Amino acid sequence: MSETDFAEFEGKSQGDRTVMHVLYGLHTLAPFTMLTLSVVALIVNYLRRGDESDALYLAHHAYMIRTFWWAVLWLVVLSPLWLFFVLPGMVAYSVVGLWYLYRYIRGWLRFVDSKPV
């Protein structure tokens, strides 16, 4: 099976690439702002995804949206650890935060190389 060369789906302007870089940047900085920047980026992801026709950009928007919602789910599921034990709560949230950063950095690097996630 051959891998699709998503670089051949040109037609995107430099501004479109810049928006994607800004979105990845906002998501990557979000853990340091209690996910505030990620909510802003998530709204833009949803708005831009609706108008998108390029498969590469659609894949990256979906990846960012999915990562955000999985992180929120895990933070909610793990939140009871904070009620009884502070240390396990801190460790659990740190693991989710590291996973969150890993996903966005990995996706960003794949986008820079014009590859799907």
Backbone as a chain_set.jsonl record, in Angstrom:
{"seq": "MSETDFAEFEGKSQGDRTVMHVLYGLHTLAPFTMLTLSVVALIVNYLRRGDESDALYLAHHAYMIRTFWWAVLWLVVLSPLWLFFVLPGMVAYSVVGLWYLYRYIRGWLRFVDSKPV", "coords": {"N": [[0.853, -1.162, 0.0], [0.644, 2.141, -0.902], [1.784, 5.209, 0.474], [-0.099, 8.136, 0.793], [0.774, 11.119, -0.793], [0.5, 13.939, 0.677], [1.45, 16.416, 0.154], [1.005, 17.08, -2.433], [-1.46, 18.22, -2.579], [-1.693, 21.007, -3.073], [-2.519, 24.502, -3.25], [-3.174, 25.797, -1.089], [-2.789, 28.738, 0.741], [-0.028, 30.72, 2.008], [-0.925, 31.981, 4.24], [-2.874, 30.214, 5.215], [-1.282, 28.103, 6.088], [0.095, 29.465, 8.073], [-1.958, 30.003, 9.895], [-2.496, 27.406, 10.782], [-0.062, 26.841, 12.06], [-0.161, 28.737, 14.112], [-2.415, 27.788, 15.496], [-1.492, 25.264, 16.373], [0.559, 26.238, 17.992], [-0.883, 27.684, 19.948], [-2.357, 25.602, 21.142], [-0.217, 24.118, 22.142], [0.909, 25.815, 24.044], [-1.153, 25.97, 25.82], [-1.416, 24.247, 28.221], [-0.023, 25.691, 30.096], [-1.588, 27.815, 30.592], [-3.847, 27.024, 31.84], [-5.501, 25.719, 29.982], [-6.827, 27.762, 28.651], [-5.953, 29.092, 26.286], [-6.194, 26.966, 24.581], [-8.921, 26.581, 24.337], [-9.659, 28.804, 22.85], [-8.206, 28.221, 20.503], [-9.473, 25.833, 19.85], [-12.054, 26.663, 19.121], [-11.453, 28.097, 16.803], [-10.4, 25.957, 15.334], [-12.731, 24.39, 14.906], [-14.233, 26.228, 13.371], [-12.582, 26.671, 11.103], [-12.306, 24.081, 10.131], [-14.8, 23.497, 9.081], [-14.854, 24.864, 6.667], [-12.904, 23.712, 5.195], [-11.212, 21.916, 2.596], [-8.979, 20.536, 1.913], [-7.297, 17.527, 2.391], [-5.11, 17.077, 4.102], [-5.135, 19.287, 5.857], [-7.673, 18.971, 6.964], [-7.282, 16.56, 8.344], [-5.424, 17.356, 10.283], [-6.83, 19.339, 11.688], [-8.889, 17.747, 12.761], [-7.344, 16.072, 14.355], [-6.289, 17.859, 16.284], [-8.649, 18.71, 17.517], [-9.665, 16.281, 18.507], [-7.608, 15.527, 20.286], [-7.789, 17.574, 22.211], [-10.389, 17.095, 23.334], [-10.087, 14.491, 24.36], [-8.163, 14.97, 26.296], [-9.58, 16.668, 28.045], [-11.573, 14.882, 28.856], [-10.0, 12.957, 30.268], [-8.964, 14.585, 32.293], [-11.268, 15.233, 33.7], [-12.167, 12.679, 34.5], [-10.049, 11.927, 36.147], [-10.148, 13.809, 38.144], [-11.349, 13.255, 40.75], [-9.191, 12.258, 42.222], [-7.913, 14.416, 43.305], [-9.501, 15.154, 45.427], [-9.098, 13.442, 47.569], [-6.426, 12.642, 47.672], [-3.66, 14.498, 47.244], [-1.103, 14.237, 46.038], [-1.32, 11.928, 44.208], [-3.185, 13.092, 42.472], [-1.774, 15.249, 41.425], [0.259, 13.889, 40.074], [-1.236, 12.403, 38.209], [-2.467, 14.459, 36.698], [-0.18, 15.655, 35.703], [0.809, 13.633, 34.044], [-1.245, 13.538, 32.127], [-0.932, 16.125, 31.121], [1.655, 15.982, 30.002], [1.206, 14.028, 28.043], [-0.604, 15.442, 26.482], [0.988, 17.615, 25.571], [2.893, 16.111, 24.137], [1.284, 15.018, 22.066], [0.468, 17.336, 20.653], [2.921, 18.499, 19.908], [4.004, 16.434, 18.368], [2.046, 16.305, 16.317], [2.354, 18.857, 15.243], [4.98, 18.777, 14.246], [4.6, 16.809, 12.29], [2.872, 18.219, 10.628], [4.536, 20.287, 9.734], [6.198, 18.804, 8.097], [4.426, 18.257, 6.101], [2.809, 15.973, 6.368], [0.274, 13.555, 7.138], [-1.325, 13.066, 10.342]], "CA": [[0.0, 0.0, 0.0], [1.468, 3.345, -0.975], [1.372, 6.302, 1.341], [-0.553, 9.292, 0.038], [1.624, 12.301, -0.681], [-0.409, 15.042, 0.926], [2.066, 17.656, -0.312], [0.509, 17.407, -3.769], [-2.719, 18.932, -2.435], [-1.383, 22.426, -2.932], [-3.69, 25.352, -3.39], [-3.303, 26.481, 0.187], [-1.937, 29.924, 0.791], [0.893, 30.795, 3.148], [-1.755, 32.371, 5.382], [-3.501, 29.011, 5.762], [-0.238, 27.399, 6.847], [0.37, 30.264, 9.27], [-3.057, 29.769, 10.84], [-2.283, 26.09, 11.399], [1.059, 26.962, 12.992], [-0.656, 29.476, 15.277], [-3.294, 26.887, 16.248], [-0.632, 24.313, 17.097], [1.251, 26.988, 19.035], [-1.831, 27.96, 21.037], [-2.618, 24.339, 21.845], [0.995, 23.704, 22.848], [1.084, 26.685, 25.212], [-2.363, 25.927, 26.642], [-1.3, 23.706, 29.577], [0.553, 26.705, 30.979], [-2.623, 28.839, 30.796], [-5.022, 26.279, 32.295], [-6.236, 25.381, 28.759], [-7.552, 28.91, 28.105], [-5.554, 29.272, 24.887], [-6.678, 25.829, 23.813], [-10.342, 26.806, 24.04], [-9.662, 29.752, 21.722], [-7.757, 27.472, 19.327], [-10.498, 24.842, 19.523], [-13.122, 27.357, 18.396], [-10.933, 28.357, 15.449], [-10.33, 24.655, 14.672], [-14.069, 24.037, 14.443], [-14.633, 27.152, 12.306], [-11.768, 26.434, 9.911], [-12.567, 22.734, 9.631], [-16.032, 23.517, 8.302], [-14.603, 25.427, 5.336], [-11.695, 23.085, 4.67], [-11.372, 20.848, 1.608], [-7.69, 19.858, 1.805], [-7.276, 16.36, 3.281], [-4.077, 17.244, 5.123], [-5.607, 20.25, 6.845], [-8.789, 18.34, 7.674], [-6.731, 15.576, 9.278], [-4.783, 18.043, 11.407], [-7.89, 19.946, 12.508], [-9.535, 16.66, 13.51], [-6.376, 15.605, 15.357], [-6.238, 18.834, 17.377], [-9.941, 18.67, 18.217], [-9.743, 15.008, 19.231], [-6.665, 15.577, 21.407], [-8.352, 18.447, 23.238], [-11.511, 16.469, 24.033], [-9.578, 13.377, 25.152], [-7.503, 15.538, 27.481], [-10.636, 17.118, 28.956], [-12.183, 13.684, 29.433], [-9.104, 12.387, 31.274], [-8.876, 15.497, 33.438], [-12.513, 15.084, 34.475], [-12.17, 11.346, 35.109], [-9.023, 11.87, 37.196], [-10.323, 14.878, 39.134], [-11.57, 12.805, 42.128], [-7.926, 12.024, 42.931], [-7.558, 15.643, 44.036], [-10.323, 15.287, 46.635], [-8.607, 12.622, 48.664], [-4.967, 12.519, 47.678], [-3.101, 15.56, 46.409], [0.03, 13.75, 45.249], [-1.77, 11.189, 43.015], [-3.838, 14.025, 41.56], [-0.725, 15.998, 40.723], [0.936, 12.965, 39.154], [-2.166, 12.09, 37.124], [-2.602, 15.639, 35.838], [1.101, 15.841, 35.017], [0.862, 12.646, 32.966], [-2.156, 14.015, 31.08], [-0.307, 17.301, 30.522], [2.761, 15.537, 29.149], [0.594, 13.38, 26.88], [-1.182, 16.542, 25.708], [2.102, 18.277, 24.886], [3.45, 15.171, 23.168], [0.389, 14.918, 20.91], [0.494, 18.555, 19.849], [4.249, 18.665, 19.31], [4.091, 15.422, 17.312], [1.202, 16.745, 15.213], [2.962, 20.057, 14.652], [6.123, 18.322, 13.449], [4.058, 16.141, 11.106], [2.34, 19.249, 9.746], [5.687, 20.958, 9.128], [6.671, 17.911, 7.034], [3.286, 18.03, 5.199], [2.373, 14.587, 6.507], [-0.895, 13.401, 8.008], [-1.027, 12.609, 11.69]], "C": [[0.904, 1.231, 0.0], [0.898, 4.434, -0.081], [1.002, 7.505, 0.478], [0.389, 10.459, 0.279], [0.722, 13.521, -0.542], [0.174, 16.381, 0.468], [1.548, 18.05, -1.69], [-0.839, 18.12, -3.724], [-2.448, 20.41, -2.189], [-2.648, 23.234, -3.18], [-3.957, 26.097, -2.096], [-2.343, 27.659, 0.189], [-0.999, 29.836, 1.999], [0.128, 31.191, 4.407], [-2.439, 31.187, 6.031], [-2.504, 28.205, 6.584], [0.072, 28.141, 8.138], [-0.707, 30.055, 10.32], [-2.875, 28.426, 11.534], [-1.127, 26.126, 12.403], [0.634, 27.698, 14.261], [-1.554, 28.584, 16.132], [-2.472, 25.856, 17.028], [0.108, 25.022, 18.237], [0.348, 27.283, 20.221], [-2.123, 26.698, 21.844], [-1.406, 23.904, 22.663], [1.243, 24.547, 24.097], [-0.063, 26.572, 26.216], [-2.195, 25.315, 28.033], [-0.747, 24.718, 30.585], [-0.424, 27.844, 31.255], [-3.937, 28.2, 31.242], [-6.013, 26.036, 31.149], [-7.033, 26.54, 28.16], [-7.215, 29.119, 26.633], [-6.075, 28.139, 24.015], [-8.154, 25.971, 23.464], [-10.477, 27.768, 22.864], [-9.276, 29.018, 20.446], [-8.802, 26.451, 18.893], [-11.643, 25.477, 18.731], [-12.677, 27.63, 16.964], [-10.814, 27.051, 14.674], [-11.692, 24.254, 14.106], [-14.511, 24.929, 13.283], [-13.873, 26.875, 11.012], [-12.036, 25.061, 9.3], [-13.807, 22.696, 8.748], [-15.837, 24.013, 6.881], [-13.449, 24.733, 4.619], [-12.018, 21.999, 3.652], [-10.082, 20.037, 1.438], [-7.623, 18.733, 2.846], [-6.253, 16.5, 4.402], [-4.556, 18.17, 6.232], [-6.785, 19.689, 7.639], [-8.281, 17.353, 8.72], [-6.116, 16.26, 10.494], [-5.802, 18.756, 12.29], [-8.558, 18.876, 13.368], [-8.628, 16.155, 14.629], [-6.327, 16.555, 16.552], [-7.517, 18.804, 18.204], [-10.031, 17.412, 19.073], [-8.812, 15.003, 20.443], [-7.215, 16.429, 22.544], [-9.433, 17.715, 24.029], [-11.074, 15.246, 24.838], [-8.89, 13.886, 26.412], [-8.53, 16.007, 28.504], [-11.297, 15.92, 29.626], [-11.302, 13.102, 30.539], [-8.949, 13.288, 32.498], [-10.123, 15.387, 34.32], [-12.535, 13.738, 35.195], [-11.188, 11.271, 36.281], [-9.207, 12.914, 38.294], [-10.649, 14.396, 40.548], [-10.289, 12.515, 42.907], [-7.511, 13.239, 43.743], [-8.329, 15.769, 45.345], [-9.721, 14.568, 47.829], [-7.088, 12.613, 48.791], [-4.386, 13.555, 46.727], [-1.998, 15.03, 45.507], [-0.419, 12.913, 44.038], [-2.478, 12.091, 41.996], [-2.834, 14.814, 40.753], [-0.02, 15.116, 39.697], [0.038, 12.669, 37.96], [-2.306, 13.269, 36.166], [-1.307, 15.924, 35.084], [1.239, 14.871, 33.846], [-0.046, 13.077, 31.814], [-1.549, 15.225, 30.373], [0.843, 16.943, 29.6], [2.245, 14.853, 27.888], [0.038, 14.429, 25.931], [-0.093, 17.264, 24.908], [2.711, 17.378, 23.816], [2.59, 15.122, 21.91], [0.476, 16.163, 20.03], [1.861, 18.789, 19.209], [4.437, 17.672, 18.164], [3.267, 15.842, 16.096], [1.796, 17.935, 14.483], [4.145, 19.671, 13.763], [5.671, 17.6, 12.191], [3.502, 17.172, 10.126], [3.464, 19.994, 9.022], [6.225, 20.135, 7.957], [5.587, 17.604, 6.004], [2.839, 16.576, 5.189], [1.124, 14.535, 7.372], [-0.476, 12.894, 9.377], [-1.495, 11.186, 11.874]], "O": [[1.82, 1.338, 0.815], [-0.315, 4.554, 0.089], [1.72, 7.843, -0.463], [0.756, 10.751, 1.417], [0.241, 14.065, -1.537], [-0.548, 17.377, 0.404], [1.638, 19.215, -2.078], [-1.311, 18.584, -4.762], [-2.923, 20.984, -1.21], [-3.734, 22.667, -3.304], [-4.861, 26.929, -2.022], [-1.221, 27.566, -0.309], [-1.164, 28.993, 2.88], [0.49, 30.786, 5.512], [-2.577, 31.142, 7.253], [-2.841, 27.686, 7.648], [0.287, 27.52, 9.179], [-0.403, 29.941, 11.508], [-3.078, 28.319, 12.743], [-1.205, 25.513, 13.467], [1.03, 27.317, 15.362], [-1.467, 28.615, 17.36], [-2.733, 25.609, 18.205], [0.261, 24.461, 19.322], [0.765, 27.148, 21.372], [-2.135, 26.724, 23.075], [-1.561, 23.377, 23.764], [1.737, 24.035, 25.101], [0.059, 27.041, 27.347], [-2.795, 25.833, 28.975], [-0.986, 24.599, 31.787], [-0.132, 28.736, 32.052], [-5.01, 28.77, 31.045], [-7.225, 26.14, 31.339], [-7.836, 26.325, 27.252], [-8.118, 29.304, 25.817], [-6.363, 28.343, 22.835], [-8.586, 25.524, 22.402], [-11.316, 27.566, 21.985], [-9.937, 29.169, 19.419], [-8.994, 26.23, 17.697], [-12.14, 24.883, 17.774], [-13.44, 27.417, 16.022], [-11.095, 27.026, 13.476], [-11.788, 23.828, 12.955], [-15.098, 24.442, 12.317], [-14.472, 26.851, 9.937], [-11.994, 24.906, 8.079], [-13.855, 21.944, 7.775], [-16.582, 23.622, 5.982], [-13.067, 25.151, 3.526], [-12.98, 21.25, 3.82], [-10.115, 18.948, 0.864], [-7.863, 18.96, 4.032], [-6.509, 16.082, 5.531], [-4.396, 17.865, 7.414], [-6.884, 19.907, 8.846], [-8.785, 17.311, 9.842], [-6.277, 15.785, 11.618], [-5.655, 18.774, 13.512], [-8.769, 19.077, 14.564], [-9.098, 15.849, 15.725], [-6.323, 16.112, 17.701], [-7.476, 18.864, 19.433], [-10.43, 17.477, 20.235], [-9.191, 14.524, 21.512], [-7.118, 16.048, 23.71], [-9.402, 17.711, 25.259], [-11.637, 14.987, 25.902], [-9.027, 13.287, 27.479], [-8.367, 15.768, 29.7], [-11.551, 15.942, 30.831], [-11.793, 12.787, 31.623], [-8.816, 12.795, 33.618], [-10.029, 15.442, 35.546], [-12.885, 13.67, 36.373], [-11.469, 10.625, 37.29], [-8.476, 12.892, 39.284], [-10.258, 15.072, 41.5], [-10.306, 12.526, 44.138], [-6.831, 13.105, 44.76], [-7.86, 16.424, 46.277], [-9.825, 15.033, 48.964], [-6.545, 12.58, 49.896], [-4.61, 13.479, 45.519], [-1.969, 15.352, 44.319], [0.058, 13.163, 42.931], [-2.372, 11.867, 40.79], [-3.009, 15.025, 39.553], [0.262, 15.553, 38.582], [0.501, 12.681, 36.819], [-2.268, 13.086, 34.95], [-1.343, 16.388, 33.944], [1.729, 15.244, 32.78], [0.347, 12.988, 30.651], [-1.643, 15.335, 29.151], [0.99, 17.535, 28.531], [2.774, 15.066, 26.797], [0.192, 14.317, 24.715], [-0.244, 17.491, 23.708], [3.01, 17.837, 22.713], [3.12, 15.178, 20.801], [0.548, 16.059, 18.805], [1.933, 19.239, 18.066], [4.967, 18.028, 17.112], [3.743, 15.745, 14.965], [1.746, 18.013, 13.255], [4.287, 20.186, 12.654], [6.285, 17.754, 11.136], [3.649, 17.01, 8.915], [3.35, 20.294, 7.833], [6.656, 20.692, 6.948], [5.801, 16.775, 5.12], [2.529, 16.017, 4.137], [0.937, 15.382, 8.246], [0.618, 12.352, 9.536], [-1.332, 10.617, 12.954]]}, "num_chains": 1, "name": "protein.A"}
